[in-house]
């Protein structure tokens, strides 16, 4: 029987961002009788990495992100990663569309809007790569609507600002997928947590920093949090813990003491944007235009000129410009990184650093950049930009995963998002960065399938999962008909159909 005491919730969510809110809303949908407690260090939900100004808002689907499609030694392009991200975003679309139909999400326009995804490159070598990428991707049904052009007039129609006053040399090329999206993950987080607040058995503890996670003799988890307003402590006992606290997740995972997390380390990367809100400029650009990352840059630092729609206002962001901070959250402490180092992970952390010296060099160069140098980088994407129209703003803080390499004590820097679970599946943590928020539904579904597998019977959660995810159990990468049908259906439900 589910535990009903406020001090013994069935499930504890740590963090009130897009990951926790998505998983919490999914669990509440599957079983309204389960009690849930949420702990968040800030005053409300969605204020850290999920906040609109702290991320690119790209509905990551592998359309424009060139780092998802590495080029092989023979010149061919590997699209497997892009395909995985693409169909994982389909899972998010399915869940959001289902919740729109049931009214859980009243108005999809509050968080998602159509926005073409474009890749733009210049120079013959980069053009050859982009063309090989296009040929490989457009041959697959998941990317059948991708367009390619080397015609400056065509590209100018797709993204006028990128071509205005551009010098005739070097040559340029671009791909476009019109069905891309811009997503306000902060708004979506608030929609989901607001829904949770309306349900019985849900308790939120804002301004509460989790200070300890430990096992009890009977196998439950004891979670202790300190109220940052009055300094009082709250302790709950639970059978299941979900760590979805963004950059703070690694430290919390270490507090749990599970063996599976022992050698994990983190590498914090900060970021900044240039932002333009001048209507005469923003009205001329409606796309997310991604380029190639400089040598050594982390994937989250791929330069892009983005349309953003935030609280009904359209603006442009360019960046991100990477930097280094020892904080794991924007609201964190400068000691976060140093306190995360342990006898178990210090060697993986050091070896990963030695193996990624180009990244270290790149971050140093980025930190030392002046505002004018940042503006000069913008000119590659928007040649006629005026420096005075742009202001510099801080982006979110990310923690890249340093994962122990099996068979030795070395560490491998991993880019992406992954789950770490305890052996008994009673605690799970979400680590990493991009594609992150875009695949929150896929992450939530994976947790349900692995940690609640005893509930997946025909007489339990399975029928509802099949309602929420119409492609449940089907690989959209191999089923073209179902993939196309679902994309049409979810586009209609989410009101993102392109004319």
C-alpha positions as CSV (number, residue, x, y, z in Angstrom):
1,X,0.0,0.0,0.0
2,X,1.3,3.5,-0.8
3,X,2.6,5.5,2.2
4,X,0.4,8.5,3.0
5,X,2.2,10.2,5.8
6,X,3.6,13.6,4.9
7,X,6.9,12.4,6.4
8,X,6.9,9.2,4.4
9,X,6.1,10.0,0.8
10,X,6.2,7.3,-1.8
11,X,8.4,9.3,-4.0
12,X,10.8,12.2,-3.4
13,X,11.8,14.6,-6.2
14,X,14.9,16.7,-5.6
15,X,15.0,19.7,-7.9
16,X,12.0,21.5,-9.4
17,X,13.2,21.8,-13.0
18,X,12.0,20.2,-16.2
19,X,13.3,16.8,-15.3
20,X,11.6,16.5,-11.9
21,X,8.4,18.2,-13.0
22,X,8.1,15.9,-16.1
23,X,8.8,12.7,-14.1
24,X,6.5,13.8,-11.3
25,X,3.6,14.7,-13.6
26,X,4.1,11.3,-15.4
27,X,4.0,9.3,-12.2
28,X,1.0,11.3,-11.0
29,X,-0.8,10.5,-14.3
30,X,0.0,6.8,-14.0
31,X,-0.9,6.4,-10.3
32,X,-2.7,9.4,-8.6
33,X,-2.6,7.5,-5.3
34,X,1.2,7.8,-4.9
35,X,2.3,10.6,-2.6
36,X,5.1,12.9,-3.8
37,X,7.3,15.3,-2.1
38,X,9.5,17.8,-4.0
39,X,12.5,19.7,-2.6
40,X,13.8,22.8,-4.4
41,X,16.6,25.2,-3.2
42,X,15.1,28.2,-4.9
43,X,11.8,30.1,-4.2
44,X,9.9,28.4,-7.1
45,X,10.2,25.9,-9.9
46,X,12.1,26.3,-13.1
47,X,14.5,29.1,-12.0
48,X,17.9,27.4,-12.8
49,X,18.8,25.5,-16.0
50,X,15.1,25.2,-17.1
51,X,14.6,29.0,-17.0
52,X,14.1,30.3,-20.5
53,X,17.1,32.7,-20.5
54,X,19.4,30.0,-19.2
55,X,19.2,27.7,-22.3
56,X,18.9,27.9,-26.0
57,X,15.3,26.8,-26.1
58,X,16.0,24.5,-29.0
59,X,13.7,21.6,-29.2
60,X,16.7,19.4,-29.9
61,X,15.8,17.0,-32.7
62,X,19.2,16.6,-34.4
63,X,18.2,18.8,-37.3
64,X,20.7,21.6,-37.1
65,X,23.2,20.5,-34.4
66,X,26.3,19.5,-36.4
67,X,28.0,18.0,-33.4
68,X,25.5,15.2,-33.4
69,X,26.7,14.0,-36.8
70,X,30.5,13.4,-36.7
71,X,32.4,12.8,-39.9
72,X,34.2,9.5,-40.3
73,X,37.7,9.2,-41.7
74,X,36.4,8.2,-45.1
75,X,34.3,11.4,-45.4
76,X,30.9,9.8,-44.7
77,X,28.8,11.1,-41.8
78,X,27.5,9.1,-38.9
79,X,23.8,10.1,-38.2
80,X,23.1,7.6,-35.5
81,X,23.3,10.1,-32.7
82,X,21.1,12.6,-34.5
83,X,18.5,9.8,-35.1
84,X,18.5,8.9,-31.4
85,X,18.0,12.5,-30.3
86,X,15.4,13.1,-33.1
87,X,13.2,10.2,-32.0
88,X,13.7,10.9,-28.3
89,X,12.2,14.4,-29.0
90,X,9.3,12.6,-30.6
91,X,8.7,11.0,-27.2
92,X,8.5,14.4,-25.6
93,X,6.0,15.5,-28.4
94,X,3.8,12.5,-27.8
95,X,3.6,13.1,-24.0
96,X,3.0,16.9,-24.4
97,X,0.3,16.3,-27.0
98,X,-1.4,13.7,-24.8
99,X,-1.4,16.2,-21.9
100,X,-2.8,18.9,-24.2
101,X,-5.7,16.6,-25.1
102,X,-6.5,15.8,-21.5
103,X,-6.2,19.4,-20.4
104,X,-3.2,19.0,-18.2
105,X,-1.5,21.4,-20.5
106,X,-4.2,24.1,-21.2
107,X,-2.4,26.0,-24.0
108,X,0.7,24.6,-25.8
109,X,1.4,28.1,-27.1
110,X,2.6,29.1,-23.7
111,X,5.7,27.0,-24.1
112,X,6.2,25.8,-27.7
113,X,6.2,27.5,-31.1
114,X,7.3,26.6,-34.6
115,X,10.8,27.7,-35.6
116,X,12.8,26.4,-38.5
117,X,16.2,24.7,-37.7
118,X,19.0,25.7,-40.0
119,X,22.7,24.7,-40.2
120,X,24.9,27.3,-41.8
121,X,28.6,26.8,-42.9
122,X,31.1,28.5,-45.0
123,X,34.3,27.4,-46.8
124,X,34.7,24.4,-49.2
125,X,35.7,21.9,-46.5
126,X,32.7,22.7,-44.3
127,X,30.3,22.7,-47.3
128,X,31.5,19.3,-48.3
129,X,30.7,18.1,-44.8
130,X,27.3,19.7,-44.7
131,X,26.4,18.2,-48.1
132,X,27.5,14.7,-47.0
133,X,25.5,15.2,-43.9
134,X,22.4,16.3,-45.8
135,X,22.7,13.3,-48.2
136,X,22.9,10.8,-45.3
137,X,20.1,12.4,-43.3
138,X,17.6,13.3,-46.0
139,X,17.7,9.6,-47.2
140,X,16.1,8.6,-43.8
141,X,12.4,9.1,-43.2
142,X,13.1,10.9,-39.9
143,X,14.8,13.7,-41.9
144,X,13.0,13.5,-45.2
145,X,11.9,17.1,-45.2
146,X,15.4,18.5,-44.8
147,X,16.4,21.0,-47.5
148,X,19.9,21.9,-48.8
149,X,21.1,25.0,-50.7
150,X,24.3,26.7,-51.7
151,X,22.3,29.5,-53.3
152,X,22.8,32.8,-51.4
153,X,19.4,34.0,-52.5
154,X,17.6,30.9,-51.1
155,X,19.5,31.1,-47.9
156,X,18.7,34.8,-47.6
157,X,15.0,33.8,-47.8
158,X,15.5,31.2,-45.0
159,X,17.5,33.5,-42.7
160,X,17.7,37.1,-44.1
161,X,20.1,38.5,-41.4
162,X,22.7,35.9,-42.1
163,X,23.1,36.9,-45.7
164,X,22.6,40.7,-45.6
165,X,25.9,42.5,-46.6
166,X,27.8,39.2,-46.5
167,X,31.0,39.3,-48.5
168,X,31.0,37.1,-51.7
169,X,33.8,35.0,-50.4
170,X,34.0,32.3,-49.0
171,X,31.1,30.2,-50.4
172,X,28.2,29.3,-48.0
173,X,25.8,26.4,-47.7
174,X,22.8,25.7,-45.4
175,X,20.2,23.1,-44.6
176,X,16.8,23.8,-43.2
177,X,14.0,21.8,-41.5
178,X,10.9,23.9,-41.3
179,X,9.3,21.7,-38.6
180,X,11.7,22.7,-35.9
181,X,10.6,24.3,-32.6
182,X,11.5,26.8,-30.0
183,X,10.6,25.7,-26.5
184,X,10.3,27.7,-23.3
185,X,11.2,25.0,-20.8
186,X,10.8,27.3,-17.9
187,X,7.2,27.9,-18.8
188,X,6.6,24.2,-19.4
189,X,8.1,23.4,-16.0
190,X,5.7,25.9,-14.3
191,X,2.8,24.3,-16.1
192,X,3.7,20.9,-14.9
193,X,4.4,21.9,-11.3
194,X,1.3,24.0,-11.1
195,X,-0.6,20.9,-12.1
196,X,1.1,18.9,-9.4
197,X,0.1,21.5,-6.9
198,X,-3.6,20.9,-7.7
199,X,-3.4,17.2,-7.0
200,X,-3.7,15.5,-3.6
201,X,-0.7,13.9,-2.0
202,X,1.8,16.3,-3.5
203,X,3.9,18.5,-1.3
204,X,6.5,21.1,-2.4
205,X,9.3,22.4,-0.2
206,X,10.7,25.5,-1.8
207,X,13.7,27.3,-0.4
208,X,14.9,23.9,0.9
209,X,18.4,22.7,0.2
210,X,18.9,18.9,0.6
211,X,21.8,18.4,3.0
212,X,21.8,14.6,3.3
213,X,20.6,11.4,1.6
214,X,21.2,8.2,3.5
215,X,19.9,4.6,3.7
216,X,17.9,3.3,6.7
217,X,18.1,-0.2,8.0
218,X,14.9,-1.2,6.3
219,X,16.1,-0.1,2.9
220,X,14.3,3.3,2.7
221,X,16.0,6.6,1.9
222,X,16.2,9.3,4.5
223,X,16.2,12.7,2.9
224,X,17.1,15.8,5.0
225,X,16.7,19.4,3.8
226,X,17.4,22.7,5.4
227,X,15.0,25.7,5.0
228,X,17.2,28.5,3.7
229,X,14.7,31.1,5.1
230,X,14.4,30.0,8.8
231,X,17.2,27.4,8.9
232,X,14.9,24.6,10.1
233,X,15.4,21.1,8.9
234,X,12.9,18.7,7.4
235,X,13.4,15.0,7.1
236,X,11.3,12.4,5.1
237,X,11.6,8.7,4.5
238,X,10.8,7.3,1.1
239,X,11.2,4.2,-1.0
240,X,12.2,6.1,-4.2
241,X,14.4,9.1,-4.9
242,X,14.6,11.0,-8.2
243,X,17.6,13.4,-8.5
244,X,16.7,15.9,-11.1
245,X,18.6,18.9,-9.7
246,X,20.7,19.9,-12.7
247,X,24.2,20.8,-11.8
248,X,23.6,19.9,-8.1
249,X,22.8,16.3,-9.0
250,X,26.3,15.1,-8.8
251,X,26.9,16.3,-5.3
252,X,23.6,14.8,-4.2
253,X,24.4,11.6,-5.8
254,X,27.7,11.5,-3.9
255,X,25.7,12.1,-0.6
256,X,23.7,8.9,-1.4
257,X,26.8,6.8,-1.2
258,X,25.7,4.4,-3.9
259,X,28.5,2.4,-5.4
260,X,27.4,3.1,-8.9
261,X,28.2,6.8,-8.6
262,X,31.5,6.4,-6.7
263,X,33.9,7.4,-9.5
264,X,31.8,9.9,-11.3
265,X,33.1,13.5,-11.5
266,X,31.8,16.7,-13.1
267,X,33.3,19.5,-15.2
268,X,31.4,22.8,-14.8
269,X,31.0,25.0,-17.9
270,X,29.3,28.4,-17.7
271,X,28.0,30.4,-20.6
272,X,26.9,33.8,-21.8
273,X,24.7,35.1,-24.6
274,X,24.5,38.3,-26.7
275,X,20.8,39.3,-26.7
276,X,18.9,41.6,-29.0
277,X,15.3,42.8,-28.4
278,X,15.1,45.5,-31.1
279,X,11.8,44.8,-32.9
280,X,13.1,46.1,-36.3
281,X,15.9,43.4,-36.1
282,X,14.1,40.5,-34.4
283,X,11.2,40.7,-36.9
284,X,13.7,39.9,-39.7
285,X,14.9,36.6,-38.3
286,X,12.7,33.5,-37.5
287,X,15.0,30.5,-37.2
288,X,17.6,28.8,-35.1
289,X,20.8,28.9,-37.1
290,X,23.6,26.6,-35.9
291,X,27.2,26.6,-37.2
292,X,30.2,24.5,-36.5
293,X,31.9,24.6,-33.1
294,X,35.5,25.8,-32.9
295,X,38.1,23.1,-32.3
296,X,38.1,22.0,-28.7
297,X,34.7,23.5,-27.9
298,X,32.2,21.5,-25.9
299,X,28.9,20.7,-27.8
300,X,27.0,23.1,-25.6
301,X,29.1,25.9,-27.1
302,X,28.2,25.4,-30.8
303,X,27.5,28.9,-32.0
304,X,24.0,29.7,-33.0
305,X,21.8,32.7,-33.8
306,X,18.4,31.9,-32.3
307,X,14.9,33.2,-32.4
308,X,13.5,33.0,-28.9
309,X,9.8,33.5,-27.9
310,X,9.7,34.2,-24.1
311,X,6.6,35.3,-22.4
312,X,5.2,36.4,-25.7
313,X,8.2,38.5,-26.6
314,X,10.4,37.7,-29.6
315,X,14.1,38.3,-29.3
316,X,17.4,37.0,-30.7
317,X,20.2,35.3,-28.8
318,X,23.7,34.6,-30.1
319,X,26.2,32.4,-28.5
320,X,26.8,30.7,-26.1
321,X,30.2,31.9,-25.2
322,X,31.7,29.3,-23.0
323,X,33.4,30.0,-19.7
324,X,34.6,28.3,-16.6
325,X,33.2,28.6,-13.2
326,X,33.7,26.3,-10.2
327,X,30.0,26.7,-9.4
328,X,27.7,23.8,-10.3
329,X,24.6,26.1,-10.4
330,X,24.2,29.8,-11.1
331,X,22.9,30.0,-7.6
332,X,25.6,27.7,-6.3
333,X,28.9,28.2,-4.4
334,X,32.4,28.8,-5.8
335,X,33.4,25.7,-3.7
336,X,31.1,23.3,-5.5
337,X,33.7,21.8,-7.9
338,X,36.3,21.4,-5.2
339,X,33.9,19.8,-2.7
340,X,32.8,17.3,-5.5
341,X,36.3,15.9,-5.7
342,X,36.8,12.7,-3.7
343,X,39.5,10.0,-3.4
344,X,37.4,7.9,-5.8
345,X,36.9,10.5,-8.6
346,X,40.0,12.7,-8.4
347,X,42.0,10.5,-10.7
348,X,39.2,10.2,-13.4
349,X,38.8,14.0,-13.1
350,X,42.6,14.7,-13.6
351,X,43.0,12.2,-16.5
352,X,39.9,13.6,-18.3
353,X,41.4,17.0,-18.0
354,X,44.7,15.9,-19.5
355,X,42.9,14.1,-22.3
356,X,40.9,17.3,-23.2
357,X,43.6,20.0,-23.3
358,X,42.1,21.6,-26.4
359,X,38.9,22.1,-24.4
360,X,40.8,23.6,-21.5
361,X,42.6,25.9,-24.0
362,X,39.3,26.9,-25.6
363,X,37.7,27.7,-22.3
364,X,40.6,29.9,-21.3
365,X,40.4,31.8,-24.6
366,X,36.7,32.3,-24.1
367,X,37.1,33.6,-20.6
368,X,39.6,36.1,-21.7
369,X,37.5,37.5,-24.6
370,X,36.4,41.1,-24.5
371,X,32.9,42.2,-25.4
372,X,34.2,43.5,-28.7
373,X,35.7,40.1,-29.5
374,X,32.4,38.4,-28.7
375,X,30.7,40.9,-31.1
376,X,33.2,40.0,-33.8
377,X,32.1,36.4,-33.5
378,X,28.5,37.4,-34.1
379,X,29.5,39.0,-37.4
380,X,30.1,35.5,-38.9
381,X,26.4,34.8,-38.5
382,X,25.0,38.4,-38.9
383,X,27.5,40.4,-40.9
384,X,25.6,43.7,-40.6
385,X,25.0,43.5,-36.8
386,X,25.6,46.7,-34.8
387,X,27.4,46.2,-31.5
388,X,25.1,48.7,-29.6
389,X,22.0,46.6,-30.4
390,X,23.2,43.7,-28.3
391,X,23.7,43.2,-24.6
392,X,25.6,40.4,-22.8
393,X,23.6,38.2,-20.4
394,X,24.6,35.1,-18.4
395,X,23.3,31.7,-19.5
396,X,22.8,28.7,-17.3
397,X,25.5,26.6,-15.6
398,X,26.2,23.1,-16.9
399,X,28.1,20.2,-15.5
400,X,29.6,17.8,-18.1
401,X,29.9,14.2,-16.9
402,X,33.3,12.7,-16.3
403,X,32.6,9.0,-16.3
404,X,35.0,6.3,-15.1
405,X,36.4,4.2,-17.9
406,X,35.7,0.5,-17.4
407,X,38.8,-1.5,-16.8
408,X,41.0,1.3,-15.5
409,X,40.9,4.4,-13.2
410,X,40.9,6.9,-16.0
411,X,38.0,9.3,-16.7
412,X,36.2,10.0,-19.9
413,X,34.5,13.4,-20.5
414,X,31.0,12.6,-21.7
415,X,28.7,15.0,-23.5
416,X,25.0,14.4,-23.3
417,X,22.5,13.2,-20.8
418,X,22.5,9.9,-18.9
419,X,21.0,8.2,-15.9
420,X,22.8,6.7,-12.9
421,X,20.8,4.2,-10.8
422,X,21.3,2.4,-7.6
423,X,21.6,-1.4,-7.9
424,X,18.1,-1.9,-6.5
425,X,16.6,0.9,-8.7
426,X,15.4,2.8,-5.7
427,X,17.4,6.0,-6.5
428,X,18.0,7.4,-9.9
429,X,19.9,10.6,-11.0
430,X,20.0,12.6,-14.2
431,X,23.5,13.8,-15.1
432,X,24.8,15.8,-18.0
433,X,23.7,18.6,-20.3
434,X,22.4,18.9,-23.9
435,X,20.0,17.5,-25.2
436,X,18.8,17.5,-21.6
437,X,15.4,19.3,-21.4
438,X,14.3,18.2,-24.9
439,X,14.4,14.6,-23.9
440,X,12.9,15.0,-20.4
441,X,9.9,12.8,-21.4
442,X,12.2,10.1,-22.7
443,X,14.2,10.2,-19.5
444,X,11.0,10.0,-17.4
445,X,9.8,7.0,-19.4
446,X,13.2,5.2,-19.0
447,X,12.9,5.7,-15.2
448,X,9.4,4.2,-15.2
449,X,10.5,1.3,-17.4
450,X,13.6,0.4,-15.3
451,X,12.7,1.4,-11.8
452,X,9.0,0.5,-11.8
453,X,9.0,-2.5,-14.1
454,X,6.8,-4.4,-11.7
455,X,4.0,-1.9,-12.5
456,X,4.1,-2.4,-16.3
457,X,1.5,-5.1,-16.5
458,X,-1.6,-5.0,-18.7
459,X,-3.7,-4.6,-15.6
460,X,-1.6,-1.8,-14.2
461,X,0.3,1.0,-15.9
462,X,0.8,-0.4,-19.4
463,X,-2.5,0.7,-20.9
464,X,-2.1,4.3,-19.7
465,X,1.5,4.4,-21.0
466,X,0.3,3.2,-24.4
467,X,-2.3,6.1,-24.3
468,X,0.3,8.7,-23.4
469,X,2.9,7.4,-25.8
470,X,1.1,6.1,-28.9
471,X,4.4,4.7,-30.3
472,X,5.2,2.9,-27.0
473,X,7.2,-0.2,-27.8
474,X,7.8,0.8,-31.4
475,X,11.1,2.1,-32.9
476,X,10.2,5.2,-34.9
477,X,13.6,5.0,-36.6
478,X,12.4,1.9,-38.5
479,X,8.6,2.5,-38.8
480,X,8.3,5.3,-41.3
481,X,4.5,5.2,-41.5
482,X,3.9,5.5,-37.8
483,X,6.6,8.1,-37.5
484,X,5.0,10.4,-40.1
485,X,1.5,9.9,-38.7
486,X,2.5,10.7,-35.2
487,X,4.4,13.8,-36.2
488,X,1.3,15.1,-38.0
489,X,-0.9,14.3,-35.0
490,X,1.4,15.9,-32.4
491,X,2.1,18.9,-34.5
492,X,-1.7,19.5,-34.7
493,X,-2.2,19.0,-31.0
494,X,0.7,21.3,-30.1
495,X,-0.3,23.9,-32.6
496,X,3.1,23.9,-34.4
497,X,1.9,23.0,-37.9
498,X,3.9,24.9,-40.5
499,X,1.9,26.6,-43.3
